[in-house]
Amino acid sequence: FAEIPELAARIAVRFNAVEWDAHLRDGSQLMWHRHPAEPWPANALPIRGWNEAMAVFVLAAGSPSHPIPAAVYHDSWARTPTFLNGHAYGGITLPLGPDWGGPLFLSQYPFLAIDPRGLRDAYADYGVQARAHALVNRAWCVANPHGWAGHGPACWGLSASDDPAGYAAHSPTEDTGTITPTAALSSFPYAPREAMAALRHFHDDLGDRIFGEAGFADAFSLQHGWVAESRLAIDQGPIVVGLENYRSGLLWRLGMARPEIRAGLAALGFSSPYLDLIA
């Protein structure tokens, strides 16, 4: 942005124009759906955890123009039956999320630009959460209770993606025999040894079927003899970000340098080495 100041200025204008507080219902819930000229629709849903939307609360709390109060994070986002977990799956304790963690993107998307290492609040250590979710996901594939062809220590990764039946939010509790490469490969910052084993297998052993000019296929199923024809940006992008954050931490450093992100984390009660540096 320093090299293209006009781009940074345009982004700042758009970010500052977001009326986060207009999406509050009764001042206590941040909502998915809102039209300023209409009453709340019957299907309006609050944004509640645990899932990838944690970053929404960080940005909303850090807004210099329309911030939300921290109480919305604590009293709405963190007060759902599937927020705190604390149970062990495959011998790995999972701090947050539903049974077996849900699709792996839930603990990957929040941390593309927000560095979870040393990031803590009243509910979790988010570096521990990101690693535990990846290892729980892998443990399910290694155990392979459905006996799917191919699943194992080097062939793992369940997340939302294309599927032989269309599209599915793959997870241990919704395991259709489909592997989503982005799930394992975006886990490089949290489980590098396990992610590298998957990368080698996907490329060296299965590459003639699932790897091409635009990267890995969105998903594949050895059980069903199926390979997705698609390469989805929402799945390819986190692979690139995950690899670079593992290699250098570049995207984390850039994200955590933003005053809006630091302000949001501080307002919500997070602690982080990045916040300590500017304290």
C-alpha positions in Angstrom: 0.0 0.0 0.0 2.9 2.3 0.6 3.8 1.9 -3.0 0.2 2.6 -4.2 -1.1 5.2 -1.8 -4.2 5.9 -3.9 -5.3 2.3 -3.5 -4.8 2.4 0.2 -6.9 5.6 0.4 -9.7 4.0 -1.6 -9.7 1.0 0.7 -9.7 3.2 3.8 -12.7 5.2 2.5 -14.7 2.0 1.9 -13.7 0.4 5.3 -14.6 3.6 7.2 -18.0 3.8 5.4 -19.1 0.3 6.6 -21.8 0.9 9.2 -21.1 -2.1 11.4 -23.3 -0.6 14.2 -26.3 -0.6 11.8 -26.1 -4.4 11.7 -26.8 -4.6 15.5 -30.2 -5.8 16.5 -31.3 -4.5 19.9 -27.7 -3.3 20.4 -26.6 -6.8 21.4 -26.4 -9.0 18.3 -24.4 -8.5 15.1 -26.6 -9.7 12.3 -25.9 -11.3 8.9 -28.9 -9.6 7.2 -29.8 -6.0 7.2 -31.6 -3.5 4.9 -31.8 0.0 6.3 -35.2 0.7 4.8 -36.8 -2.6 5.9 -37.5 -4.2 9.2 -35.4 -7.2 10.3 -36.5 -10.2 8.1 -37.8 -13.3 9.8 -34.8 -15.3 8.6 -32.2 -12.8 10.0 -29.4 -14.6 11.7 -26.9 -13.4 14.3 -23.3 -14.0 13.6 -22.3 -16.4 16.3 -19.3 -18.7 16.9 -17.3 -20.7 16.6 -16.6 -20.2 12.9 -14.7 -18.1 10.3 -16.5 -14.9 11.1 -14.3 -14.0 14.1 -12.5 -11.5 11.8 -15.9 -9.7 11.3 -15.9 -8.8 15.0 -12.3 -7.8 15.0 -12.9 -5.4 12.1 -16.2 -4.1 13.5 -14.7 -3.4 16.9 -11.7 -1.7 15.3 -13.7 0.6 13.1 -12.8 4.2 13.6 -16.2 5.4 12.4 -18.9 2.8 13.3 -17.5 0.5 16.0 -19.5 -2.1 17.8 -19.3 -2.5 21.6 -17.2 -5.4 23.0 -20.2 -6.8 24.8 -21.6 -8.0 21.4 -18.6 -10.2 21.0 -18.8 -11.6 24.5 -22.5 -11.9 25.0 -23.5 -13.0 21.5 -20.6 -14.5 19.5 -19.1 -16.4 22.4 -22.4 -17.6 24.0 -23.5 -20.4 21.7 -23.6 -24.1 22.6 -21.0 -24.8 19.8 -18.5 -22.2 20.9 -16.6 -23.7 23.7 -15.6 -27.3 23.3 -12.8 -28.7 25.4 -13.3 -32.3 24.5 -10.7 -34.7 23.0 -11.0 -36.2 19.6 -8.4 -38.7 18.5 -6.5 -37.8 21.6 -6.4 -34.1 20.7 -8.2 -31.5 22.8 -10.2 -29.0 20.8 -10.7 -25.7 22.5 -13.6 -24.4 20.4 -16.2 -25.4 17.9 -18.6 -28.3 17.3 -17.9 -32.0 17.8 -14.9 -32.9 15.7 -14.4 -29.3 14.8 -16.5 -28.9 11.7 -15.1 -28.1 8.3 -11.4 -27.0 8.6 -12.0 -23.6 7.0 -13.7 -22.5 10.3 -10.2 -22.3 11.9 -8.3 -21.2 8.8 -10.1 -18.2 7.3 -10.0 -16.1 10.5 -6.2 -16.4 10.5 -5.2 -15.5 7.0 -4.1 -12.0 8.1 -4.6 -12.2 11.9 -1.7 -14.1 13.4 -3.0 -16.7 15.9 0.4 -17.4 17.4 0.2 -16.1 21.0 -3.2 -14.7 20.4 -5.4 -15.3 23.4 -8.6 -14.0 25.0 -10.9 -15.2 27.7 -11.9 -18.2 25.7 -8.9 -19.8 23.9 -5.4 -19.7 22.7 -6.0 -19.3 19.0 -2.7 -20.8 17.9 -3.6 -23.9 19.9 -7.1 -23.8 18.3 -5.8 -23.7 14.8 -3.3 -26.5 15.3 -5.8 -28.7 17.2 -8.5 -28.3 14.6 -6.1 -29.4 11.8 -4.9 -32.4 13.8 -8.4 -33.5 14.8 -9.4 -33.3 11.1 -6.4 -35.4 10.1 -7.0 -37.9 13.0 -10.5 -38.6 11.6 -9.1 -39.3 8.2 -6.4 -41.6 9.6 -9.0 -43.5 11.7 -11.2 -43.6 8.6 -14.3 -45.1 10.3 -16.2 -45.3 7.0 -13.4 -47.2 5.3 -13.1 -44.7 2.4 -10.5 -45.6 -0.2 -7.3 -43.5 0.1 -7.9 -41.8 3.4 -4.9 -41.9 5.7 -1.9 -40.1 7.2 -0.9 -38.5 3.9 -4.4 -38.2 2.4 -6.5 -36.0 4.7 -8.4 -32.8 4.7 -12.1 -32.2 5.1 -13.6 -28.8 4.4 -16.3 -27.2 2.3 -15.8 -27.8 -1.4 -17.2 -29.4 -4.5 -18.4 -33.0 -4.1 -19.6 -35.7 -6.4 -23.1 -34.8 -5.4 -22.6 -31.1 -5.9 -21.2 -29.1 -3.0 -20.8 -30.1 0.7 -19.3 -28.7 3.9 -17.2 -31.7 4.5 -16.1 -32.5 8.0 -15.7 -35.5 10.2 -19.4 -35.5 10.9 -20.2 -34.9 7.2 -17.6 -37.2 5.6 -18.7 -38.3 2.1 -15.3 -39.8 1.1 -14.2 -36.5 -0.5 -10.8 -35.0 0.2 -10.4 -31.2 -0.2 -6.7 -30.4 -0.7 -7.0 -26.8 0.6 -7.9 -28.2 4.0 -4.5 -30.0 4.5 -2.4 -27.5 2.5 -3.7 -24.4 4.2 -2.7 -26.1 7.5 1.0 -25.6 6.8 1.4 -22.9 9.5 -0.1 -25.0 12.2 0.8 -28.6 11.3 3.7 -28.4 8.8 4.9 -32.0 9.0 1.4 -33.4 8.4 0.7 -30.8 5.7 3.9 -31.6 3.9 3.1 -35.3 3.9 -0.2 -34.5 2.2 1.4 -32.1 -0.3 3.9 -34.8 -1.3 1.2 -37.4 -1.7 -1.2 -35.1 -3.6 1.6 -34.0 -6.0 3.9 -36.9 -6.3 1.4 -39.8 -6.1 -1.9 -38.3 -7.4 -0.6 -35.3 -9.3 -1.3 -36.8 -12.7 -5.0 -36.8 -11.7 -5.5 -33.8 -9.4 -2.8 -31.3 -10.2 -2.7 -28.9 -13.2 -1.7 -25.5 -14.4 -4.1 -23.7 -12.0 -3.1 -25.9 -9.0 -4.8 -28.7 -7.3 -8.4 -29.7 -8.1 -10.9 -28.3 -5.7 -11.6 -31.8 -4.4 -11.4 -35.5 -5.2 -12.7 -38.9 -4.1 -10.7 -42.0 -4.7 -13.6 -43.9 -3.3 -15.9 -42.7 -6.1 -13.3 -42.3 -8.8 -14.1 -38.6 -9.0 -12.0 -35.4 -9.4 -13.6 -31.9 -9.4 -13.1 -30.0 -12.6 -13.1 -26.7 -10.7 -10.3 -24.7 -9.0 -12.1 -22.3 -6.7 -10.3 -19.1 -5.7 -11.7 -19.3 -2.2 -9.9 -22.6 -1.7 -6.8 -21.9 -3.8 -6.1 -18.6 -2.1 -5.7 -19.9 1.5 -3.2 -22.4 0.2 -0.9 -19.6 -1.1 -1.5 -17.6 2.1 -0.8 -20.6 4.3 2.4 -21.5 2.6 3.7 -17.9 2.8 2.8 -17.5 6.4 4.5 -20.8 7.2 7.6 -19.7 5.2 7.9 -16.1 6.3 4.8 -14.9 8.2 4.4 -12.1 5.6 0.6 -11.9 5.5 0.4 -12.1 9.2 2.9 -9.2 9.6 1.1 -7.1 7.1 -2.3 -7.8 8.7 -1.2 -7.3 12.3 0.4 -4.0 11.3 -3.0 -2.5 10.5 -4.2 -0.2 13.2 -7.8 -1.3 12.6 -6.9 -4.9 13.4 -4.8 -4.0 16.4 -7.6 -1.7 17.7 -10.2 -4.4 17.2 -8.2 -7.0 19.0 -7.5 -4.7 21.9 -11.1 -3.6 22.2 -12.3 -7.2 22.4 -9.8 -8.1 25.1 -7.3 -10.1 23.2 -3.6 -10.3 24.1 -1.0 -10.8 21.4 2.8 -10.3 21.0 1.9 -7.7 18.4 -0.1 -5.7 20.9 2.7 -6.0 23.4 5.1 -4.4 20.9 3.0 -1.2 20.7 1.8 -1.1 24.3 
